[in-house]
Amino acid sequence: MAALTSFTDETRIALDTLAERATGLVNPSIRLGVTGLSRAGKTVFISAFVHNLIHGGRLPMFEAQKSGRIARAYLEQQPDDAVPRFQYEDHVDALVSGRSWPDSTRAVSELRLTIDYESASAWGRMFSRGRLSVDIVDYPGEWLLDLPLLGKSFAEFSQDSFQLAALPVRADLAEEWIALAGSVDGETEADEMTARRLAESFTAYLRACRQDSRALSTLPPGRFLMPGDLEGSPALTFAPLPNLGQGRARPGSLRAMLERRYESYKTHVIKPFFREHITRLDRQIVLVDVMQALNAGPAALSDLERALTEILGCFRPGSGNLFTSLFARHIDRILIAATKADHIHHTSHDRLQAIVRRLSDRAAARAGVSGASVDVLALAAVRATREGTVTQRKEELPVIIGTPLAGETIGKDTFDGETETAVFPGDLPKNLDALFDPNAEAGQSEAIRFVRFRPPKLERSADGISLSLPHIRLDRALQFLIGDRLE
């Protein structure tokens, strides 16, 4: 990624890192990036992460908690005043009181969680006061997928966009945009309304690709789907053009206008995001909704692998040494986690984890990730179901029990969001090759269909206090991401 930044960018990054390292000598901290594509569960993960630490949740695989070395965990003011605060309290209220899933991540936000602990070693207890601040940085994975654009010209971006649109899983969704783009001559005079029509049509195509029936992931530019305060700005009013040659655009032409806006998008949107957030991370978790991709079929899984490759290629992995770490941060641990493990029976969790390992191993190899520890996990940051058995025709079947979201359907039944039910989720196949077979049709296996559930009703203690949010393997995620820093 260094090749995609200028000398000036690298100098600013080095100075920022040096200043943060100096502060960290007095107040040790770690910056944890949390990302994932739409509806992968970033907001829920952060809320459960913080809630379980603050309230002493059940975390048997999180060594510092298990051994009783954590004295307390509490929220403090975040160090970056210009970054919106992650609204933890609102999100937990939605989960606990409203039993509704909180709104999805739509911009960068941050939260500082400080942990007071006792070191596991006598040497550590002698020289450390046992305090670690975890600065959790929440950001949309769609924005991360923009970073490869820093190394691409407008012509290369256009070519890649049309090649993706030609894939069978996308072709019908792209017809309207491609027809419009084909009717436009890029060498004609620049026209604002033409640029706007192209941008709107291209954005509509990207949105259609993200729908549940396709569940595609590689959809740059990310701000077209999550524009924030840039909506309607010239920096977002551009679109790819077909059949661009290698020559330069004629000044004053439509192509020249779109190309200039594309370069402005890179300069004023992508580069600041990379410099101010991505280069400052120490650890990273990437959440992926493998279940949704399984529902949509092999083409969606292939596209998810493509997106993971792009995402992993954006990080700066490595451990560095004592001197180099003063001037440059490197991400030394990356966790790729398949969410919604509570939507299937635990007997299929190993297979779900095997799917995400296959995706991540190939993505990491293609992205050239080295120098960082990469692990995979199947988890549910908030467990919405419990397990049970039902007898059907003298045969016991494993089921999951929960309250499906209003509007979810099973067969001919449509749920009202209030009725609890037992669902036989089926088993993920032992042979994973079939899942990745490009000749298989989307949704051909009803055995891996799933429904979405409401958050659970929290258990209460004898004195009426709500217990911490239930989960599946959140403790293992905590151990991998921050456990070593609490030793």
Buried (B, 14 or more C-beta within 10 A) or exposed (E): BEEBBEEEBBEBBBEBBEEBEEEEEEEBBBBBBBBBBBBBBBBBBBBBBBBBBBBEBBBEBBBBBBEEBBEEBEBEEBBBEEBEBBBBEEBBBBBBEEBEBBEBBBEBBBBBBBBBBBBBEEEBEEEBEBEBBBBBBBBBBBBBBBBBBBEBBBBEBBBBBBEBBEEEBBEEBBEBBBEBBEEBEBEEEBEEEBBBBBBBBBBBBBEBBBEEBBBBBBBBBBBBBBBEEBEEBBBBBBBBBBEBEEEEBBEEBBBBBBBBBBBBBBEEBBBEBBBBBBBBBBBBBBBBBBBBBBBBBBBBBBBBBBBBBBBBBBBBBBEBEEEEBBBBBBBBBBBBBBBBBBBBBEEBBEBBBBBBBBBBBBBBEBBEBEEBBBBBBBBBBBBBBEEEEEEEEEEEBBBBBBBBBEEBEBEEEEBEBEEEBBBBBBBBBEEBEEBBBEEBEBBEBEEBBBBBBBBBEBEEEEEEEEEBBBBBBBBBBBBBBBBBBBE
